[in-house]
Amino acid sequence: MTICGDDLDAWLPRPEIRSRHRRESTADPDALWRAARDVSLDQTRTIGRLVRWRIPGVPAGQSFAGLLSHDPFTVLQEGERWSISGMCGRIWTLARDYPRLDGAQAFADFDEARSVRVLFAHWVQVTGDGRSVLFSEARVQPTDRIATARLRALWLVVGPFERLIGAEPLALTVEHAERRGSADAP
């Protein structure tokens, strides 16, 4: 399966915020996906610190794949070279205000007032010229007007930096995959 917009629309059809990053690589798709699953928070400069600040108790050495598969996140769907995870709550508060989700159906059914549902999707595709492309998409969908207003206020602060912060793990993943690939070459 290759992820497309329709797959993500099935989970969050009307996001208020959508962020998408992509990074091409010369690494084969399986090596790129392995590297994507292995990159850890402490290997990044900014996003790792932000995640650990917003979700206290997450170990510095936690992989992004591990993070997105444990509370407060839940895996919604996954396959050979793709994964979709979600979380819910009030992401604009300083408190850890994220309810525990017991699986994909809990995410789909979540409709708590003044909250959001957040989706994270990652996948690898092969291009026509044999290169691999790593994609990352995040979507945020508020549950009501108050949540929409709070999310927009948060995005005014965070949005200008998102392009830099959100792309950081992808660049690191490609670097690791290509370095491993060249180490394996004769």
Helices and strands as residue ranges (DSSP letters): H 5-9, E 17-25, H 29-38, G 41-43, H 47-54, H 64-67, E 74-79, E 82-89, H 104-109, E 116-126, E 132-142, H 145-184
